[in-house]
Amino acid sequence: ASAITLDSVSAFFPQALEQKVDEEEDIIRLLKRSVRLSHDAIIDYADHHPESQGMGTTVVTGIIRQGRVYVVWVGDSRVYRVYQPKGENKSKIEMLTRDHSMVWDLVEQGKLSVEEARVHPHSNIITQSLGEITHQPKPDYRIVKLYRGDRILVCTDGIHGKISEPQLLKVVAGVGTISDAAEKLTQTILQAGAEDNLSFVLLEVKEGEERNINSDKPEH
């Protein structure tokens, strides 16, 4: 299912981005469409391959344009931003997405902490996915302004379910180059006993506006 999603999204975007998509709502609309087309592709494949009935996947897709990242997701794969606030010596980690999962609903209700949700026995129960025949996915989205030096981590639960957010922060922010950080993260997850898909993308914003004292105020 994840391979079908990757193929579907990869085939969709080159043609889709030929359109004029300057408005934020147009970008989000394209991202959501790519997710729904992937969902349809998984169901179509399963219809023609009975042995694949019931397969599904989570997805995060996004575009960086004019200093902002546009993210659309379904399931419990995540996007994090690691950054150093202006005037502070320590970096911070910010989760840009919210899981479509049973335990994350409990986090938002104040019944579990983020760490309690991570180690919860039902942490793998998701409330949305691609490929589920009886439920059309309802993608969420987020638009966030980026600043020079920000590091963006996109990852599956094979990453964020294996180590805590403070550990993620230490690895992603605490290693020199982005390549070194990616290698360190891979080794950290393997040493932690990776049992699931440990896919991730790690990138760093090299150009753009510098973070200032007002950069960390909530966006409206």
C-alpha positions as CSV (number, residue, x, y, z in Angstrom):
1,A,0.0,0.0,0.0
2,S,2.8,2.4,0.8
3,A,4.5,1.7,-2.6
4,I,1.2,2.3,-4.4
5,T,0.8,5.6,-2.5
6,L,4.4,6.7,-3.4
7,D,3.8,5.8,-7.1
8,S,0.5,7.6,-7.2
9,V,1.7,10.8,-5.5
10,S,4.9,10.8,-7.6
11,A,2.8,10.5,-10.8
12,F,0.4,13.2,-9.8
13,F,2.6,16.1,-8.8
14,P,4.6,16.9,-12.0
15,Q,1.5,17.5,-14.0
16,A,-0.5,19.1,-11.1
17,L,2.3,21.6,-10.4
18,E,2.1,22.8,-14.0
19,Q,-1.1,24.5,-12.9
20,K,-1.0,28.0,-11.4
21,V,-1.2,27.3,-7.6
22,D,-0.3,30.6,-5.9
23,E,-3.1,30.6,-3.4
24,E,-2.8,28.6,-0.1
25,E,-6.1,26.9,-0.6
26,D,-5.1,25.7,-4.1
27,I,-1.9,24.1,-2.7
28,I,-3.8,22.4,0.0
29,R,-6.5,21.3,-2.5
30,L,-3.8,19.7,-4.7
31,L,-2.2,17.9,-1.7
32,K,-5.5,16.5,-0.5
33,R,-6.3,15.4,-4.1
34,S,-3.1,13.5,-4.2
35,V,-4.0,11.7,-1.0
36,R,-7.5,10.8,-2.2
37,L,-6.1,9.5,-5.5
38,S,-3.7,7.3,-3.6
39,H,-6.5,5.9,-1.5
40,D,-8.5,5.1,-4.7
41,A,-5.4,3.4,-6.2
42,I,-5.0,1.2,-3.2
43,I,-8.6,0.1,-3.3
44,D,-8.4,-0.5,-7.0
45,Y,-5.3,-2.7,-6.7
46,A,-6.9,-4.7,-3.9
47,D,-10.0,-5.2,-6.0
48,H,-7.9,-6.9,-8.7
49,H,-5.6,-8.7,-6.2
50,P,-7.7,-10.5,-3.6
51,E,-4.6,-11.5,-1.6
52,S,-4.0,-7.8,-0.9
53,Q,-7.5,-7.1,0.6
54,G,-7.3,-5.1,3.8
55,M,-3.9,-3.5,3.1
56,G,-3.5,0.1,4.1
57,T,-1.0,2.8,4.8
58,T,-0.5,6.2,6.4
59,V,0.7,9.2,4.4
60,V,2.3,12.6,4.8
61,T,2.7,14.8,1.7
62,G,3.8,18.4,1.4
63,I,5.2,21.3,-0.6
64,I,7.6,24.0,0.5
65,R,6.8,27.2,-1.3
66,Q,7.7,30.9,-0.7
67,G,9.0,30.2,2.8
68,R,6.1,28.1,4.0
69,V,5.6,24.3,4.3
70,Y,2.2,23.0,3.3
71,V,1.5,19.6,4.9
72,V,-1.4,17.2,4.4
73,W,-1.6,13.8,6.2
74,V,-3.7,10.8,7.1
75,G,-2.8,8.4,9.9
76,D,0.0,8.6,12.5
77,S,3.0,9.5,10.4
78,R,4.3,12.8,11.6
79,V,6.1,16.1,10.7
80,Y,8.3,17.7,13.2
81,R,10.2,21.0,13.2
82,V,13.4,21.3,15.2
83,Y,14.6,24.9,15.7
84,Q,16.5,27.2,17.9
85,P,14.4,30.1,19.3
86,K,16.0,33.6,18.9
87,G,18.1,34.5,21.9
88,E,18.1,31.0,23.3
89,N,20.9,28.4,23.5
90,K,18.8,25.3,23.4
91,S,16.8,23.9,20.4
92,K,13.2,22.9,20.6
93,I,11.1,20.3,18.8
94,E,7.6,21.0,17.5
95,M,5.1,18.5,16.2
96,L,3.4,20.1,13.2
97,T,0.9,17.3,12.7
98,R,-1.6,15.5,15.0
99,D,-2.0,11.7,14.8
100,H,-5.2,10.2,13.7
101,S,-5.1,7.6,16.4
102,M,-6.9,6.4,19.4
103,V,-4.2,7.4,21.9
104,W,-3.7,10.8,20.4
105,D,-7.4,11.5,20.9
106,L,-6.7,10.8,24.6
107,V,-3.7,13.1,24.5
108,E,-5.9,15.9,23.2
109,Q,-8.5,15.1,25.9
110,G,-5.8,15.5,28.6
111,K,-6.0,11.9,29.6
112,L,-2.5,10.8,28.4
113,S,0.8,12.6,28.0
114,V,2.7,12.4,24.7
115,E,5.1,9.9,26.2
116,E,2.3,7.8,27.8
117,A,0.7,7.7,24.4
118,R,4.0,6.6,22.7
119,V,4.4,3.5,25.0
120,H,0.6,2.7,25.3
121,P,-0.3,-0.9,24.3
122,H,-2.9,0.5,21.8
123,S,-0.6,3.1,20.3
124,N,-0.8,1.3,16.9
125,I,-4.6,1.7,16.6
126,I,-5.2,4.4,14.0
127,T,-8.5,6.1,13.2
128,Q,-7.7,6.9,9.6
129,S,-5.7,5.3,6.9
130,L,-5.6,5.0,3.1
131,G,-7.1,1.8,1.6
132,E,-9.9,1.4,4.1
133,I,-13.0,0.5,1.9
134,T,-15.7,1.6,4.4
135,H,-14.1,5.0,5.3
136,Q,-13.1,7.7,2.9
137,P,-10.0,9.4,4.4
138,K,-10.4,13.0,5.7
139,P,-6.9,14.5,5.4
140,D,-5.8,17.2,7.8
141,Y,-3.5,20.0,6.8
142,R,-1.2,22.5,8.3
143,I,0.6,25.6,6.9
144,V,3.7,26.8,8.7
145,K,6.2,29.6,8.0
146,L,9.8,28.4,7.9
147,Y,13.0,30.1,8.9
148,R,16.6,29.6,8.0
149,G,18.1,26.9,10.1
150,D,14.9,25.0,10.7
151,R,15.1,21.2,10.4
152,I,12.1,19.3,9.2
153,L,11.6,15.6,10.0
154,V,8.9,13.6,8.3
155,C,8.7,10.1,9.8
156,T,6.6,7.0,10.3
157,D,5.7,5.5,13.7
158,G,8.7,3.3,13.3
159,I,10.7,6.4,14.2
160,H,8.5,8.4,16.7
161,G,7.2,5.2,18.3
162,K,10.6,3.9,19.1
163,I,12.3,6.9,20.8
164,S,10.9,9.9,22.8
165,E,10.6,13.4,21.5
166,P,13.5,14.6,23.7
167,Q,15.6,11.8,22.1
168,L,14.5,12.9,18.7
169,L,15.5,16.5,19.5
170,K,18.9,15.4,20.8
171,V,19.7,13.5,17.6
172,V,18.2,15.9,15.0
173,A,19.5,19.1,16.6
174,G,22.7,17.8,18.2
175,V,24.6,16.6,15.2
176,G,26.4,18.9,12.8
177,T,25.3,18.4,9.2
178,I,21.9,17.2,8.0
179,S,23.6,14.1,6.6
180,D,25.3,13.3,9.9
181,A,22.0,13.8,11.7
182,A,20.2,11.4,9.3
183,E,22.8,8.8,9.8
184,K,22.7,9.3,13.6
185,L,18.9,8.9,13.6
186,T,19.1,5.7,11.6
187,Q,21.7,4.2,14.0
188,T,19.7,5.3,17.0
189,I,16.5,3.6,15.8
190,L,18.3,0.4,14.9
191,Q,20.0,0.3,18.3
192,A,16.6,0.8,19.9
193,G,15.4,-2.4,18.2
194,A,13.5,-1.2,15.1
195,E,10.6,-3.5,14.5
196,D,8.6,-1.5,12.0
197,N,9.1,0.7,8.9
198,L,11.7,3.3,9.9
199,S,11.2,5.6,6.9
200,F,12.0,9.2,7.4
201,V,13.0,12.4,5.4
202,L,15.1,15.0,7.1
203,L,15.8,18.4,5.6
204,E,17.2,21.7,6.6
205,V,16.1,25.2,5.5
206,K,19.3,26.8,4.1
207,E,17.8,30.1,2.7
208,G,15.1,32.4,3.7
209,E,14.1,34.7,6.6
210,E,16.0,34.6,9.8
211,R,14.1,33.7,13.0
212,N,13.4,36.7,15.1
213,I,11.9,37.4,18.6
214,N,8.4,37.3,17.1
215,S,8.9,34.1,15.1
216,D,7.7,31.7,17.8
217,K,4.4,33.4,18.5
218,P,1.4,31.2,17.4
219,E,0.2,31.7,13.9
220,H,-3.4,32.6,13.2
